[in-house]
């Protein structure tokens, strides 16, 4: 029943009372006395219904707001909680691994730098030795081109050198050992190879110097302060997220308590509203009946016989109706099966 229904019912009672013809009998006066009590209850019940209707309306509106606030707070808390679990923990763990890797890289870089410097030193030593080898090749070439050594070259190579034409009448021995077949080519290689190796050692020394420069320019040691800064910032970020998540968790708990309190108050208002509506409707029906009672069950034509038997039967009918309305009888298993 709406707010207006309680007021309308009270006004309806006044209208019905004006339409009702009352006599001045003793019975009517007794009815009026009892009716006045119900009239007072009716107006009081109407006020209670209006009060709880307003209270229920306000509590339901407050519940909707508290529910939205709880959902918003819960969503906000879940965002920070998930960020702390997913991003914060992962970021901090990653920075720890990065710190470990950077430390290893720095150690490897130091070891690499030492090895590269050692290689460069060895290459320089090899270059100085290569100078001696080239000088030896030059001396060998001078000896080969010296005409005083024509006989020795003919014996070694089995051929007459170009600068030994005067010796062409002397033929080299043909019964030479097999090991001396390629001696001429070997002598040529001993003369020309040191020249090529001299260029190669220059290239190796230059490349070694450039690699050392690259390693020095890379300078992995600069990563150490960077990774420390990253670790500190990551740790501060995680601490901040944890602090905010803890605060949001506390806010969520308070919002939940307020929502539960609001649900309790809303339930109380709703139940009280329906209770007072029931009281109001009962009072309204009673007053309406007492305004113009229709006692058609009374046998007014009979003087010497009982006149209220029919009223008694109607009350019994009401009892049977109440039983079927408010009582639940379980069906027999057989009837349930059928």
Backbone torsions as a table, in degrees:
resi	resn	phi	psi	omega
1	UNK	NA	130.9	-176.6
2	UNK	-74.1	176.7	-179.0
3	UNK	-61.0	-42.0	-177.3
4	UNK	-69.4	-23.4	-175.4
5	UNK	-66.3	-37.3	178.8
6	UNK	-65.9	-41.6	178.3
7	UNK	-70.2	-39.7	179.1
8	UNK	-62.7	-39.7	179.1
9	UNK	-63.7	-39.1	179.2
10	UNK	-66.5	-40.1	178.7
11	UNK	-68.3	-36.4	-179.4
12	UNK	-62.1	-35.2	177.9
13	UNK	-61.7	-42.4	-179.8
14	UNK	-63.0	-42.3	180.0
15	UNK	-65.1	-43.5	-179.4
16	UNK	-65.5	-35.2	-179.5
17	UNK	-66.8	-36.6	178.7
18	UNK	-68.4	-30.2	179.9
19	UNK	-81.7	-12.5	-175.1
20	UNK	-88.1	133.8	178.1
21	UNK	-91.0	118.7	-178.6
22	UNK	-113.4	144.3	175.4
23	UNK	-100.2	178.5	-176.3
24	UNK	-107.2	34.1	-178.4
25	UNK	-80.0	166.4	178.6
26	UNK	-63.2	-39.3	178.7
27	UNK	-61.9	-44.3	-179.3
28	UNK	-63.3	-39.3	179.2
29	UNK	-64.8	-36.8	177.1
30	UNK	-66.3	-39.8	177.6
31	UNK	-64.2	-40.9	-179.5
32	UNK	-63.3	-38.0	179.1
33	UNK	-63.4	-47.1	178.6
34	UNK	-67.6	-35.1	-178.9
35	UNK	-65.7	-35.9	-179.8
36	UNK	-62.2	-36.8	177.1
37	UNK	-62.0	-45.4	179.9
38	UNK	-68.6	-31.1	177.0
39	UNK	-64.7	-44.3	177.0
40	UNK	-61.3	-42.5	177.3
41	UNK	-63.2	-34.9	-179.1
42	UNK	-64.4	-47.1	179.6
43	UNK	-65.9	-38.3	177.6
44	UNK	-65.1	-41.7	178.9
45	UNK	-65.1	-36.9	178.1
46	UNK	-62.7	-40.9	177.6
47	UNK	-65.3	-39.8	178.2
48	UNK	-64.3	-41.1	179.0
49	UNK	-61.8	-44.3	178.9
50	UNK	-62.6	-41.2	-179.8
51	UNK	-62.2	-47.8	-176.4
52	UNK	-74.3	-24.5	173.7
53	UNK	-65.5	-45.2	176.6
54	UNK	-64.5	-41.8	-179.7
55	UNK	-64.1	-43.4	179.7
56	UNK	-63.9	-41.9	178.7
57	UNK	-61.6	-45.0	179.4
58	UNK	-67.3	-40.0	-179.9
59	UNK	-66.5	-38.4	178.1
60	UNK	-66.4	-40.2	176.6
61	UNK	-64.7	-42.2	177.8
62	UNK	-64.8	-36.9	178.3
63	UNK	-62.4	-43.1	178.4
64	UNK	-60.3	-40.8	179.8
65	UNK	-69.0	-43.3	179.2
66	UNK	-64.5	-36.3	178.6
67	UNK	-65.8	-43.5	177.0
68	UNK	-63.0	-42.2	179.0
69	UNK	-63.4	-40.9	179.1
70	UNK	-64.4	-44.5	179.9
71	UNK	-64.2	-41.9	179.0
72	UNK	-64.1	-44.6	179.6
73	UNK	-64.1	-39.8	179.1
74	UNK	-65.0	-43.5	178.5
75	UNK	-63.6	-41.9	179.1
76	UNK	-63.6	-42.5	179.1
77	UNK	-64.8	-42.4	-179.5
78	UNK	-63.1	-35.9	178.7
79	UNK	-62.5	-48.3	179.3
80	UNK	-67.7	-39.5	179.4
81	UNK	-63.2	-46.3	179.6
82	UNK	-65.8	-37.4	177.3
83	UNK	-63.9	-41.2	179.8
84	UNK	-65.5	-40.6	-178.6
85	UNK	-73.2	-47.4	-173.0
86	UNK	-81.6	-52.0	-173.2
87	UNK	-87.6	-49.3	-175.4
88	UNK	-60.6	-51.5	-179.1
89	UNK	-65.1	-43.9	-179.5
90	UNK	-64.3	-40.8	-179.5
91	UNK	-65.7	-44.6	-178.9
92	UNK	-66.1	-40.3	178.3
93	UNK	-65.5	-38.6	179.2
94	UNK	-65.1	-41.3	-180.0
95	UNK	-65.7	-34.2	176.5
96	UNK	-64.5	-42.0	177.7
97	UNK	-67.1	-39.1	177.7
98	UNK	-61.9	-41.7	178.7
99	UNK	-60.3	-42.6	178.8
100	UNK	-65.4	-44.1	-179.4
101	UNK	-65.1	-41.2	179.4
102	UNK	-62.7	-39.8	177.2
103	UNK	-61.1	-42.4	177.7
104	UNK	-65.5	-40.7	-179.5
105	UNK	-63.3	-40.3	179.4
106	UNK	-64.0	-43.2	178.1
107	UNK	-63.0	-43.6	179.1
108	UNK	-64.9	-39.0	179.1
109	UNK	-63.8	-40.5	177.1
110	UNK	-63.6	-43.9	178.5
111	UNK	-64.6	-41.2	178.8
112	UNK	-63.8	-41.8	179.7
113	UNK	-61.0	-42.6	178.8
114	UNK	-62.2	-45.4	-179.7
115	UNK	-64.0	-41.8	179.9
116	UNK	-64.8	-39.6	177.9
117	UNK	-65.8	-38.3	177.4
118	UNK	-64.6	-41.6	178.0
119	UNK	-61.9	-44.7	179.5
120	UNK	-61.2	-38.7	178.2
121	UNK	-65.0	-43.1	179.4
122	UNK	-65.4	-35.9	178.9
123	UNK	-66.1	-40.7	177.8
124	UNK	-62.8	-41.3	176.9
125	UNK	-62.9	-40.4	178.4
126	UNK	-64.4	-35.4	179.5
127	UNK	-65.2	-40.3	178.7
128	UNK	-66.0	-37.2	176.1
129	UNK	-67.9	-34.2	179.7
130	UNK	-64.5	-29.6	177.4
131	UNK	-64.7	-40.5	177.8
132	UNK	-65.7	-38.7	179.7
133	UNK	-65.9	-36.8	179.7
134	UNK	-69.0	-39.2	177.0
135	UNK	-63.0	-38.1	177.9
136	UNK	-65.6	-37.3	178.1
137	UNK	-65.3	-39.0	177.9
138	UNK	-64.3	-41.2	177.9
139	UNK	-64.3	-39.9	178.7
140	UNK	-64.6	-39.6	179.4
141	UNK	-65.6	-40.4	178.2
142	UNK	-63.1	-40.8	178.5
143	UNK	-65.7	-37.9	-179.9
144	UNK	-66.3	-35.7	-177.8
145	UNK	-85.7	-6.3	-179.7
146	UNK	-77.3	125.3	-178.1
147	UNK	-65.9	-18.8	178.8
148	UNK	-69.7	-15.2	-176.2
149	UNK	-105.6	18.2	-177.5
150	UNK	-63.0	-42.0	-178.2
151	UNK	-62.1	-43.5	-179.5
152	UNK	-64.4	-39.5	179.7
153	UNK	-67.3	-38.4	179.0
154	UNK	-64.6	-39.5	179.0
155	UNK	-65.7	-40.5	-176.5
156	UNK	-73.6	-45.7	-172.1
157	UNK	-95.7	-21.9	-176.1
158	UNK	76.5	12.2	179.7
159	UNK	-130.1	160.5	178.7
160	UNK	-95.1	116.7	179.4
161	UNK	-63.2	160.2	-178.2
162	UNK	-64.6	-31.8	-178.3
163	UNK	-88.4	10.0	-179.9
164	UNK	-122.1	43.8	-178.1
165	UNK	-65.9	-27.2	179.3
166	UNK	-67.7	-17.9	-179.2
167	UNK	-96.7	10.1	-175.5
168	UNK	-66.1	-21.1	179.8
169	UNK	-72.7	-22.4	178.9
170	UNK	-89.2	116.3	-178.1
171	UNK	-87.0	137.7	177.8
172	UNK	-67.5	149.4	176.5
173	UNK	-67.8	140.3	-178.9
174	UNK	-90.8	-20.3	-178.8
175	UNK	-86.6	60.5	-180.0
176	UNK	-92.0	154.0	177.9
177	UNK	-63.7	152.9	179.4
178	UNK	-63.6	-30.1	-179.1
179	UNK	-64.5	-16.9	-177.5
180	UNK	-98.4	9.2	-175.8
181	UNK	-64.8	-40.5	-175.2
182	UNK	-106.9	25.8	-175.8
183	UNK	-67.4	-29.9	179.7
184	UNK	-67.9	-46.9	178.0
185	UNK	-63.2	-36.9	179.9
186	UNK	-63.9	-42.3	178.7
187	UNK	-63.3	-41.0	178.3
188	UNK	-61.7	-41.6	179.4
189	UNK	-65.7	-38.4	178.8
190	UNK	-65.5	-23.6	179.7
191	UNK	-86.1	-42.2	-173.5
192	UNK	-88.6	-30.5	-175.1
193	UNK	-63.2	-40.9	178.0
194	UNK	-58.5	-31.2	176.8
195	UNK	-64.7	-45.6	179.8
196	UNK	-66.2	-41.0	179.2
197	UNK	-63.6	-29.3	177.2
198	UNK	-64.3	-41.6	176.8
199	UNK	-67.4	-38.1	-179.0
200	UNK	-65.3	-41.2	-179.0
201	UNK	-66.9	-31.3	174.8
202	UNK	-63.9	-43.0	178.8
203	UNK	-63.5	-42.7	-179.5
204	UNK	-64.0	-41.9	-179.8
205	UNK	-65.5	-39.9	178.9
206	UNK	-65.5	-44.6	179.8
207	UNK	-64.1	-41.2	178.8
208	UNK	-62.3	-40.9	179.3
209	UNK	-64.3	-40.0	179.4
210	UNK	-67.5	-40.0	178.1
211	UNK	-63.7	-40.9	176.2
212	UNK	-61.2	-41.4	178.7
213	UNK	-64.2	-40.8	178.5
214	UNK	-61.7	-44.4	-178.9
215	UNK	-63.9	-41.3	179.1
216	UNK	-66.6	-40.3	179.3
217	UNK	-65.4	-36.4	179.2
218	UNK	-62.2	-46.0	172.9
219	UNK	46.5	72.3	-179.2
220	UNK	-62.2	-15.7	178.4
221	UNK	-61.3	-25.0	178.6
222	UNK	-67.6	-18.0	179.2
223	UNK	-72.3	-23.8	-175.5
224	UNK	-62.1	-52.3	177.9
225	UNK	-64.8	-30.3	178.5
226	UNK	-66.2	-45.2	-179.2
227	UNK	-68.3	-31.9	176.9
228	UNK	-66.8	-40.9	176.6
229	UNK	-63.3	-42.5	177.8
230	UNK	-61.8	-42.2	-179.7
231	UNK	-64.1	-43.6	179.5
232	UNK	-63.2	-44.6	179.6
233	UNK	-65.0	-40.1	179.2
234	UNK	-64.1	-40.9	179.1
235	UNK	-65.4	-42.4	178.1
236	UNK	-65.0	-38.9	178.9
237	UNK	-63.1	-45.9	179.5
238	UNK	-63.3	-41.2	178.7
239	UNK	-62.9	-40.8	178.5
240	UNK	-64.0	-44.7	179.5
241	UNK	-62.8	-41.4	179.2
242	UNK	-63.2	-42.3	179.6
243	UNK	-63.2	-45.2	-179.9
244	UNK	-65.9	-41.1	179.6
245	UNK	-62.7	-40.2	177.9
246	UNK	-64.2	-41.6	178.0
247	UNK	-64.3	-43.1	179.5
248	UNK	-66.6	-34.2	177.1
249	UNK	-64.3	-40.0	176.5
250	UNK	-65.6	-41.2	177.1
251	UNK	-62.7	-39.3	179.7
252	UNK	-64.5	-40.4	178.7
253	UNK	-62.6	-43.2	178.3
254	UNK	-65.7	-41.7	178.9
255	UNK	-63.4	-38.0	177.9
256	UNK	-65.1	-43.7	178.9
257	UNK	-62.4	-41.7	179.0
258	UNK	-67.0	-37.2	178.7
259	UNK	-66.3	-42.2	178.3
260	UNK	-62.4	-43.4	178.0
261	UNK	-61.4	-39.3	179.5
262	UNK	-66.9	-39.9	177.5
263	UNK	-63.0	-40.7	178.7
264	UNK	-62.8	-46.7	179.9
265	UNK	-65.0	-38.4	178.4
266	UNK	-66.1	-39.9	178.6
267	UNK	-65.3	-43.0	178.2
268	UNK	-60.1	-46.1	-179.3
269	UNK	-62.3	-40.9	-178.7
270	UNK	-68.0	-44.8	-179.9
271	UNK	-65.5	-44.2	179.0
272	UNK	-63.2	-36.2	177.8
273	UNK	-60.8	-47.8	-178.6
274	UNK	-71.0	-31.7	175.4
275	UNK	-63.9	-47.3	-179.0
276	UNK	-69.9	-31.4	174.6
277	UNK	-63.4	-40.7	178.6
278	UNK	-64.3	-43.3	177.7
279	UNK	-62.9	-41.2	-179.6
280	UNK	-64.6	-45.7	-178.9
281	UNK	-65.2	-37.0	176.5
282	UNK	-64.6	-42.4	178.4
283	UNK	-66.0	-38.5	179.6
284	UNK	-64.1	-44.6	179.3
285	UNK	-64.3	-39.8	-179.2
286	UNK	-65.5	-47.1	179.4
287	UNK	-62.3	-42.0	179.5
288	UNK	-60.5	-38.7	-180.0
289	UNK	-71.7	-40.5	-177.9
290	UNK	-72.3	-19.7	177.4
291	UNK	-63.8	-51.0	179.7
292	UNK	-135.2	75.3	-176.7
293	UNK	-65.8	136.1	177.7
294	UNK	-112.9	97.5	-178.3
295	UNK	-96.6	67.3	-177.5
296	UNK	-75.3	-8.1	178.9
297	UNK	-83.5	-10.0	179.9
298	UNK	-83.7	128.6	180.0
299	UNK	-86.6	96.0	-177.7
300	UNK	-80.6	-13.5	-178.2
301	UNK	-80.6	-19.0	-176.0
302	UNK	-98.0	133.1	-178.5
303	UNK	-106.7	-43.0	-175.3
304	UNK	-97.1	-10.7	179.9
305	UNK	-101.4	162.3	177.1
306	UNK	-59.6	135.1	-175.1
307	UNK	-107.2	-10.7	-173.3
308	UNK	-108.8	13.4	-178.2
309	UNK	-62.6	-42.1	-180.0
310	UNK	-64.9	-35.9	176.7
311	UNK	-64.0	-39.8	178.2
312	UNK	-62.1	-42.1	179.0
313	UNK	-64.8	-38.7	179.1
314	UNK	-65.9	-35.9	176.3
315	UNK	-65.2	-38.9	176.7
316	UNK	-63.5	-36.5	177.2
317	UNK	-63.0	-38.9	178.0
318	UNK	-63.1	-39.8	178.0
319	UNK	-60.9	-43.5	178.8
320	UNK	-64.5	-37.0	179.5
321	UNK	-66.5	-39.0	178.1
322	UNK	-64.5	-40.2	179.6
323	UNK	-60.6	-45.4	-177.9
324	UNK	-74.9	-22.0	-177.5
325	UNK	-84.8	-43.7	-171.4
326	UNK	-108.8	-6.5	-179.3
327	UNK	-113.6	138.1	-179.3
328	UNK	-111.1	119.6	179.0
329	UNK	-102.9	126.5	178.7
330	UNK	-72.1	138.0	178.4
331	UNK	-74.4	150.0	176.2
332	UNK	-64.0	149.7	179.2
333	UNK	-55.2	-35.9	-179.4
334	UNK	-67.9	-43.6	180.0
335	UNK	-65.8	-37.6	179.0
336	UNK	-64.1	-37.8	179.4
337	UNK	-66.3	-38.8	179.8
338	UNK	-70.4	NA	NA
